[in-house]
């Protein structure tokens, strides 16, 4: 009998002998928690060669599934026994009105926003907000995009007919970067903020909508360099996706408000899901067989001109910034395949993908723990 079979047999016996739900939960954490023994076996797969992984992965996955099924079956058995005992002792006063059933759930975008705020708060970032109806000076000019700058053509912008108070145009902001400028002007430096919120662009298909959600990060301090940016993004992504097997690739790019600018790719593997469909699982280097690179966000060192526009001295202060779509993060983490469903208001979709209002993200419990 193999080691995995012995582990499965031992786990099955201990699960069957669990006296109550708290003991069962302790066993779940011991085997399947983030630091559990079986979770530790799964983490070793990323370090194996493709041949070793092909040989050993099925047994480890089967072990994990066996223990998960045993835990579920034992939990169902305990809950059924508990319910039967309650029904045998409780009586119902039929003259009382029926209790109101709970309605609604937390939208995945709101849940992911809370998850992001929790992670970045632990890294010392404050949350900053700004107006959604913006002056084009903050939205473009202060971000190194004057009226003649070709980068303005990259944004399909919703403009208002009324002029801004100081001239120029009023518009629906195309990104949350204006919040960075406003915060630098209001608070100075050093600074460490995230700016989540709604943004607007004239675009609509399965992966784009006229309104979507974005989060941007900004750090301004002395002696900041790209190494700080890479570490911050790695730490954030490992916490958000709850895996240490995150490999980033930085590619040179161009954004008018950062110099140098980099696109950030994350490695992924293609695996068969339980429904038989292929899906992308983050982890490993994208250069390995069966793996690839997925573009996830844009970032870079804050352009000197942007720091000057914000009233700071670029010779004294440096910084990095990054931005990514919250909706896309939710799709990637929780398995949605059409962005438009986020805004349809379909109660069936919300019931399936929604979160309990009591499921507050915490780093200790895992920011993605779904009730």
N, C-alpha and C positions, 0 to 999 in steps of 0.2 A: 504494500500500500504506500503511495507517494506521500510526501510531506503535506501537500495541499489537501489530499483526501483525509489525512489524519487531522489537520486543522479544521476541515469542514465537519468531521465527525465530532470533534471536541466541542466546536461551537454549537452544533445542533443539540448536543447533550446539555450544555450549560444554558442554552436558550429555553429548552423544554423545562428545565428545573427552576427558571426564574420565578421568584415568588410574587413580584408585583411589577407595575409599569416602570417604577424608578429603577429597579434592578435591570429590567430589560433595556432601558435607555442607557444605563451604564455599560451594558454589553455592546450596544450599538456603537457607542463612542469608542470603546476599546478595540472593536474590529474595523468599523467603517468611518470613524471620525477623522478629522484632518490629520491627527497624529496616530491613527489606528494602525494595527499591524497589517491589515490587508491593504489599506491605503498606502502604507509604506512599500508594499510589494508593487503596487501600481506605479508608484513614482520611479521604480527602478527600470521600467520599460523604456523610458526616454534615453537611458544611458546604454541600452543594449544595441548591438548591431541589428540590422534588418532581419538577418537569419535567426538570431537568438530571439528577437521579439516575435517572429512568426511562430517559433517553436513553443515559447513559454507564455505568450499573452493569452491564448485560449484557456489554459488551465487556471491562470490567475483570475481572468474574467469570470470563469465558471465558479470559482471559489467565492468571489464577491457576490455573484448572483445567488448562489446557494444560501449564503449567510443572510443576505437581504430578504430572500423569500421566507426563510425560517423566522426571522424577526417579525416580518409582516404577519405571518400566519399566527405566531404566538401572541402578538399584540391584538389581532382581531379576536382571538380566542378569549383573552383576558377581558377585553372591552365587552364582548358578548356576555360573559359571565357576570361582569359588574352590572350591566344593564338588566339582566334577568333578576339579579338580586334586588336591584332598586325597584323594579316593577312589582316584585313580590311584596315589598314593604310600603310603597308609596300609594297614596290615593289621590284622585283628582276631583276637585270640586267643579262639577259641570256647570254650576251657576255663574262661575267667573268667566270673564271674556278671555278669548284665546290670546296668548302672548303674541306680540308683534314680531314677526320673523325679521331677522337682520337683513338689510338690503344694501346693495352696493359693495364696491371693493376699491382698493387703491389701484389706480391706473399704473401699468408698467413704467411709463415715463416718470411719474411721480416717485415710484419706488426706486428707480435707478438714480434719480436726482438725490434722494435721501442717501442712497448707498455712496454716491460720489462725495457728498458733503461729509459723510462720516469718515471716509478714507482720508480726504484732504485735510479735515480738521485735525486728524492724528498727525499729519505732516506739518501742522502749524499754519495752514492756510485759512484765511477768513473768507466769508462769502460776501461778494459785492454785487449790487444791482444798479440798474440804470433805466432810463426811459426807453420804451419800445418805439415811440415816435421821436425820431432823432433829427438833429441838424446835420447837414451833409459835411460840415466842417469836422465834427467829431467822428462821423462814420467813414469819411474818406480822407479829407485834407490832412487832419492831424495824424493820420496813419500813413503818411507819405504817399498819398494819392491825390495830387492836385487835379483840377478840372481836365487838363489835357492828358492825364496819365492813362495809358492804355489798360491798366489793371481795372479801371472802372467798368470796362466792357465785360469783365469776367463776372460781374454781378448783375443779374436781371432785377432791377430795383423798382419798387413801388414808390413813386413820387407823389406828393400832394401838390395841388395847384397853388397853395399859399406859400409865400416866401418866408424864410426864416427871419427871426427878429433882427439878426445882424447881417442880413443879406444871405444869398445862397438859397438852397432849397430845403424843404422838410420832406422826410421820407420815413418809411418803415425800415428799421435797422436791418441790415443784411448779415450782420454778425454781432457778437457781444463784445467785440474789440473796443467800441466806444466807451464801454464801462471801464476798461483799463486806463484809457486816457483821462476820463473824468476822475477816477480814483487817484491817479498819480498827481493830477492838478490839485485835488482837494487834500490829500494826506501826505504828499511828498514821498520820501524814501527814508529807510528801507521799507519794502512792501512785499507781501506774499498773499495773493488773493486768487480765488476762482470766481468766474462770472458766468453763472448758469442763466438760461432764460430762453424765451421764444425769439426767433428771428424769421425774416420773411424774404422770399425770393420768388420770382415768377417762373415756376417750374413745377411739373406734376407728372409722375409716372409711378411705377411700382416701388421705386426706391427714393423718390423725391416728392415733396408736397410744397404748396406755396408757403405754408407755415411749418416750421419744424423747431426742434430744440437743440441748443448748442451749449457746450461748456468750454470756457477758455480759462487758462491759467496764466498767471504773471508773477514773476519774481524779480524784484529790483533790489540790488545790494552791491557791495563792493566786491571786486574780484570774482564775479560770476562767469562761468564758462560752460561749454557744451557738456562736459562731464556731469555737472550738476543736473542739467536737463535730462540726460539719459538715465541717471540714477532715479530721478523723480518719476519718470515715466515707467521704468521697470517696476519700481516699488508700487506705484498705483495699479498697474495692470495685474501684477501678481495678487494683490489684495482683492481687486475687483473680480477677477476670474477664479480666485481661490486655488491657484496652482503656482508652484515654484518653477514649473517648466515653461517659462516664457523667454523667448529669444527675440530680440529686436534687431532690425536692420535700419540704419539711417542712410537715406539717399539724398544727395544734393538736389535742391529744388529752388523755386523762386516765389517769395511773397514780398510785396513792397514794404511791409512793416517789420520784417526781420532780415538780418544779414550777418552771418550766413543763414540760409533757410534749409530745412531738411524735412522730407517726408519720412514718416515712421511706418515701417512694415513689421508685422508680427508673424512668426512661423506658425504653420498649422499642418495637421495631418488629416487625411481623408479616411473616414471609418464608416462601417455599416452600422446604422442605428437599429434599434429594436424593431422598428417598422419596416426594415429592409431597405430604407432609402440611404443614399450616401450623404454624409454630413461632414462639415469641417470642425475639427477639434483643435483648439489652440494648444501648441506645445511642440517642442523640438525645433531644430533648424530647418528652414524652408528649403535648404539645399540637399536634404536627405531624400532617398527614394520614397515615393509616396507622400511627399510633403510639398509645401508651397509657401509663398509669401503673400500676405494679405495687407493691402494698404489700409491703415487705421486712422492716422491723424497727421496734421501738419504742425510744424513747430520751427523754432529757430531762436537766434539771439536778437534781442530787440534792436531795431535800427536806431542809429545815433540821432537821426532826424526826429524820430518819434519821441525819444527821450527829451530832445530840445523843445519840441512842441508842447510837452507836458510841463515845461518850466524847470527841468532838472539839468545838471551838468553832466554830459555823457563822458567826460574825462574822469569824473569821480564815480559815477553810477553806471553799472551794466546790469543786464538782465536777460532772462529768457521767457518765451511765451509759447503756448501750445493751444490748439483748439481741436475739438472733435464733436461729432454729432451724438447727442444723447439717445435719439431714436435708434440710430444704427447700433449703438452699444447694446440697447435693450434687445434688438432683433438678434444680434450675435449671441448674447448670453442666454436668452430664453427661447430661442428657436422660432421666432416669427419670420415669415417669408414675404410679407407684403406690408409696406409702410402705410399704405392708405387705410388699412384696417384700424390703425391707431386712432383715427379721427372719425370713424363711421358711427360710433356710439352703439354698436351692436351688443346687446346685453349678453348674448351667448359668448361672444368673443371676450368680453370683459369678465364674465364669470369664469371662463377657462384660464385666461392669462392674468386676471387681477390678483391682488394680494390682500390678505387680511389686514385691517387697520391696526391690529395688535402686533403685526410682524415688523417691528422696528429694526432696521439694520444696525448691527453692532459688530465691531471687529472681533470681539471675543467669541461671539456665536456664529460668525460667518456672515458677511454682509448679504449674501445671496440666499440665506436660509428662508425657505418659503413655507408658510404655515399651511 
